Amino acid sequence: MIKVGITGGIGSGKSFICKKFEKLGLKIYYADNKAKQLTNNNKIIKEKLITYFGKDIYIDYNLNKEKLSQIIFNNPEKLKIVNSIIHPIVTDDFNKWCNKYKNEKIILKEAAILFESGSYKNLDKIITITSPIDLRISRIKKRDNINETEILKKINTQISDIEKIKKSDFVIYNDKINNLDEQINLIYKSLKNN
């Protein structure tokens, strides 16, 4: 089994591109979505987050995302604490998921912070999706209904595309210039022939 990470900054089009890989028959583990589910439902995560940040980090058994965002986006040390609580449990869940699909030749793991979390080290290949900043901002504005200042704060918490590309095996340019399907098909063929 070839384990392939697929990443890109917020608003780069990861979900859209993952759907295209799914149409080619690949199984995809959506780490960001899974992390959200586990943060709301996993007892260990909940206990640790409450210990560090207080009971009001959860409202009616769901994570108080607004409060957590305020804490971590202005404090890299607290962000590290949150990642150290959530990521090992997501990694465990991913390993169980891989076991379920052990007969697949190629699987993808989609994660926004693949490099920041260190989870890229357990993968065989990495695909980075890159997109111009203005395009990313307009996508995020439409999707999340937040202002440009908040968007730029989020973008600045992630490592740059340049750094991601240096550590990647493949790059998809989601820029409305390069043909997405062609890029995806080339990567898919390359992975199949590995």
C-alpha positions in Angstrom: 0.0 0.0 0.0 1.3 3.4 -0.9 0.2 6.0 1.6 -0.1 9.4 0.0 -0.5 12.7 1.9 -2.4 15.5 0.2 -2.2 19.0 1.7 -2.4 22.6 0.9 -3.0 25.9 2.7 -6.5 26.9 3.7 -8.6 27.7 0.6 -6.2 25.9 -1.8 -9.0 23.5 -2.9 -8.1 20.3 -1.1 -11.6 19.0 -0.8 -12.5 19.7 -4.4 -9.3 17.9 -5.7 -9.8 15.0 -3.3 -13.3 14.4 -4.8 -11.6 14.1 -8.2 -9.2 11.5 -6.8 -12.2 9.7 -5.3 -13.8 9.5 -8.8 -10.6 7.7 -9.9 -11.4 5.1 -7.2 -9.0 6.1 -4.4 -10.0 5.8 -0.8 -9.4 9.1 1.1 -9.0 9.6 4.9 -10.1 13.2 5.6 -7.9 13.9 8.6 -9.3 17.5 9.2 -12.9 16.2 9.4 -11.9 13.2 11.5 -10.1 15.5 13.9 -13.2 17.6 14.3 -15.3 14.5 15.0 -12.8 13.1 17.5 -12.4 16.4 19.3 -16.2 16.4 19.9 -16.5 12.7 20.8 -13.2 11.3 22.1 -13.1 11.1 25.9 -9.3 11.5 26.1 -9.2 14.6 23.9 -12.1 16.2 25.8 -10.5 15.6 29.2 -7.2 17.0 28.2 -8.6 20.1 26.5 -10.8 20.8 29.5 -7.8 20.4 31.8 -5.7 22.9 29.8 -8.3 25.4 28.8 -11.3 25.0 31.2 -14.8 23.6 31.0 -16.1 26.3 28.7 -13.9 25.0 25.9 -17.0 22.8 25.3 -20.5 24.0 24.9 -23.2 21.3 25.1 -20.6 18.6 24.5 -19.3 20.3 21.3 -16.0 22.1 21.0 -16.3 25.9 21.5 -14.4 26.6 18.2 -14.5 30.3 18.6 -12.9 30.2 22.1 -10.2 27.7 20.9 -9.5 29.8 17.8 -8.9 32.9 20.0 -6.6 30.9 22.2 -4.4 29.2 19.5 -4.3 31.8 16.7 -2.5 34.2 19.0 -0.3 31.7 20.8 1.9 29.2 19.1 2.7 27.4 22.4 -1.0 26.7 23.0 -1.4 25.6 19.4 1.4 23.1 20.0 -0.5 21.8 23.1 -3.7 21.4 21.2 -1.9 19.6 18.3 -0.1 17.3 20.8 -3.5 16.3 22.3 -5.4 15.8 19.0 -2.9 14.5 16.5 -1.7 11.2 18.2 -5.4 10.1 18.4 -6.0 11.1 14.8 -2.9 9.1 13.8 -4.2 6.1 15.7 -7.5 6.4 13.9 -5.8 6.8 10.5 -3.8 3.6 11.2 -7.0 1.7 12.0 -8.6 3.1 8.8 -5.5 1.9 6.8 -5.9 -1.6 8.2 -9.6 -1.6 7.0 -8.3 -0.8 3.5 -5.1 -2.8 3.5 -5.9 -4.4 0.1 -5.9 -1.0 -1.6 -2.8 -0.2 -3.7 -3.0 3.6 -3.0 -4.7 5.5 -0.3 -4.8 9.3 0.3 -4.7 11.2 3.6 -6.0 14.7 3.3 -4.8 17.1 6.0 -4.2 20.9 6.1 -1.4 20.6 8.6 0.4 17.5 7.3 3.8 19.1 7.8 3.1 21.1 10.9 1.7 18.0 12.7 4.6 15.8 11.6 2.3 13.2 10.2 3.9 13.5 6.7 6.8 11.4 8.1 4.6 8.3 8.1 3.6 8.6 4.5 5.3 7.4 1.3 4.5 10.3 -1.0 3.2 13.9 -0.6 1.0 16.0 -2.9 0.8 19.7 -2.2 -1.9 21.8 -3.7 -1.0 25.4 -4.3 -3.2 28.3 -5.2 -2.7 32.1 -5.6 -3.4 34.0 -2.3 -6.1 36.2 -3.8 -8.0 33.1 -5.1 -7.6 31.4 -1.7 -9.0 34.5 0.1 -12.0 34.8 -2.2 -12.8 31.0 -1.7 -12.5 31.3 2.1 -14.7 34.4 2.2 -17.4 32.6 0.2 -17.1 29.4 2.2 -16.6 30.7 5.8 -18.1 34.2 5.6 -15.1 35.7 7.5 -13.2 38.9 6.8 -9.8 39.2 5.1 -7.9 39.9 8.4 -9.1 36.7 10.0 -8.3 34.8 6.8 -4.8 36.1 6.7 -4.3 35.2 10.4 -5.3 31.6 9.5 -3.1 31.5 6.5 -0.1 32.8 8.5 -0.4 29.9 11.1 0.4 27.4 8.3 3.8 26.9 6.7 4.2 28.6 3.3 3.6 26.9 0.0 7.3 27.2 -0.8 8.2 25.1 2.3 5.4 22.6 1.5 6.6 22.2 -2.1 10.2 21.6 -1.0 9.0 18.6 1.0 6.6 17.2 -1.6 6.8 14.7 -4.4 4.0 16.2 -6.5 2.5 19.7 -6.8 -1.0 20.5 -8.1 -1.4 24.1 -9.3 -5.1 25.0 -8.6 -4.8 28.4 -10.2 -7.5 28.5 -13.0 -4.6 28.4 -15.5 -3.2 24.8 -15.3 -5.5 22.0 -16.2 -6.5 20.3 -12.9 -7.7 17.0 -14.5 -4.4 16.6 -16.4 -2.3 17.2 -13.3 -4.4 14.7 -11.2 -4.3 12.0 -13.9 -0.5 12.4 -14.3 0.0 12.0 -10.5 -2.5 9.0 -10.4 -0.6 7.2 -13.2 2.7 7.9 -11.5 1.4 6.4 -8.2 -0.1 3.4 -10.0 3.2 2.7 -11.7 5.2 2.9 -8.4 
